[in-house]
Amino acid sequence: MIDKTRLSLIALASCLLATPVLAQSVNLYTTREPALLNPALEAFTKDTGIKVNAVFLKDGLQERIKAEGANSPADVMLVVDVGEINAAVDAGITQPVKSALVDKTVPAQLRGAQDNWVTLTKRGRVVVVSKERVKQDAITYEDLADPKWKGKFCIRAGQHPYNNAFFAAYLTHHGAEKTEAYLKALKANTARKPGGGDRDVARDILSGQCDIALINTYYIGLMSTATNEQKGWFEAIKPLKTTFANGGTHVNVSAAAIAKHAPNKDNAVKLIEYMLSEKAQVLYGDGNFEFPVNADVKESAIVKLIGTVTPDKVALTDIAKNRKAAADLVDKAGFDN
């Protein structure tokens, strides 16, 4: 006859067998579009067994994490723009990403101070010109101020975040006095009031309103695959090898940080490391024609389209610090008037 103790043990074992093992997980807060991230996130789960609980937010990411406080479930933040990720650090909601793989893969100028954030992909801000009317293949950002471009230059608003970051980079290179003079020279060269979007400058090159413009590289990629009039805009332009006179190409980034109170910190590190792998860099970067940060990735979609860029050596943290001063100079120069 089976005694009560043995019956209890059998019942306990049955309960344990019937209870599924809880899967490991990591909680991601991001402002990126689901379609861009999901392929890489799904591959991460398949390869590691770690489920990604993604919260997609249009805005208010920092405010939400701050409001959640020490009880926030956020493990990883993934945003676009160095200003946004640096603001998260300033808000005190991040912690250092400690990883030998990250240190090896991501150059120091593409990481935050004390490694509080990490670049995942890059987008260059480069000069495009009319294929028909401009024959040169390379240019410096400084050359855009040359009077030979008077009435031929198009650009979106100077206070737009893309241009604000670029002007902050120029300020980091050249100082306030030269940056103000540069802004006034660019303004004098414009064919129209600064405004519209990056793709609009390609449209205006096709129409003949301007010959030269500044654009983010991923827009070139997106127009190249368009099935509407934007395909014609793409075919009218030619990207130039664009650098600072004493540096490389200005880039902005998509970047990740580990939340200060991350409940799954180890898995947060694993997710960031995975996003830097060759497989994930292609899955993630190609979705929006962004440059990989992993130098071992040679065949990304944007590289096939326009070639490689050499990022400027100026630290992105220095650019972030100069954004307010750059915005003030844009106003002082009357750039958007």
Secondary structure, 3 states (H helix, E strand, C coil): CCCHHHHHHHHHHHHHHHCCCCCCEEEEEECCCHHHHHHHHHHHHHHHCCEEEEEECCCCHHHHHHHHHHHCCCCEEEEECHHHHHHHHHCCCEECCCCHHHHHHCCHHHECHHHCCEEEEEEEEEEEEECCCCCCCEEEHHHHHCHHHCCCEECCCCCCHHHHHHHHHHHHHHHHHHHHHHHHHHHHHECCCCCCCHHHHHHHHHHCCCCEEEEEHHHHHHHHCCCCCHHHHHHHEEECEEECCCCCECEEEEEEEEECCCCCHHHHHHHHHHHCCHHHHHHHHHHHCCEECCCCCCCCHHHHHHCCCCECCCCHHHHHHCHHHHHHHHHHCCCCC
